[in-house]
Amino acid sequence: EDGFYAFDGTNAKPIGVNKVDKTFFNDLISAYKHRIIGAIDPINKMVFWAYPGLGASSGNCNRIIIYNWVTERWSLANLDTEYMFRSLSLGYSLDGLDAVSSSLDDLPFSLDSDVWVGGSLRLGVFDQSPFLSFFTGTALAATVDCEEIEPYNGQRTFVRNTRPLVDGGTPSVQIGVRERLVDSVTYTNSVAINSLGTAPQRVSGRYTRGRVTVPAGEVWTHLQGCELDADPVGAR
């Protein structure tokens, strides 16, 4: 009831304070909180909690909040699930190898490889069909909001260009600006990366933040944020 905690066998420490606790409870449909289910991804060192958030149908889980206990960072996925659990990978029979390749010579591993035996730890999930699935498909669309900064203390900033720091795909960048902390953030239109690796922008404001998006189905591994090409401008 008072947020997310991590227990190391001796002590419990809060991990969601000023990070995700308020966001989570504002989104959670409290009448269906008994539907929350947690599971561990031991390979990627993450904990997943599926829960019914705003817009959920009949209390079904439509959101997954994720915590990486190594980097101590959070993320959120919009995904319909019925149940999650720590699972074991399935083995293959000789007949089942046809689903991998119709030719024995074209198999990615030899027939005596442990890959075909199964038994490896992985995170399993039942969708609302319900079918058993694993998180091994193509990547979902990703959105990363960068930290808001005041690039030049006491001055407004003009942003003319950005460089998304992602190692694959075709990312796009939006820049959010505001003049005062009490103002709402206004975002520019999304601009895709060009042949120079930049996403040009023309916007000014005192407080600036970046938003990087990568479309679904693209191949990438690391997304760090974006660099700004900016100069100070006169006071408003």
Buried (B, 14 or more C-beta within 10 A) or exposed (E): EEBBEBEEEEEEEEBBEEBBBEEBBEBBBEEBEEBBBBBBBEEEEBBBBBBBBEEBEEEBBBBBBBBBEEEEEBBBBEBBBBBBEEBEBBEBEEEEBEEBEEEEEEBEEEEEEEBBEEEBEBBBBBEBEEEEBEBEEEBBEBBBBBEBEBBBEEBBBBBBBBBBBBEEBEBBBBBBBBEEEEEEBEEBEBBEBEEEEBBBBEBBBBBBBBBBBBBEEBEBEEBEBBBBEBEBBEEE
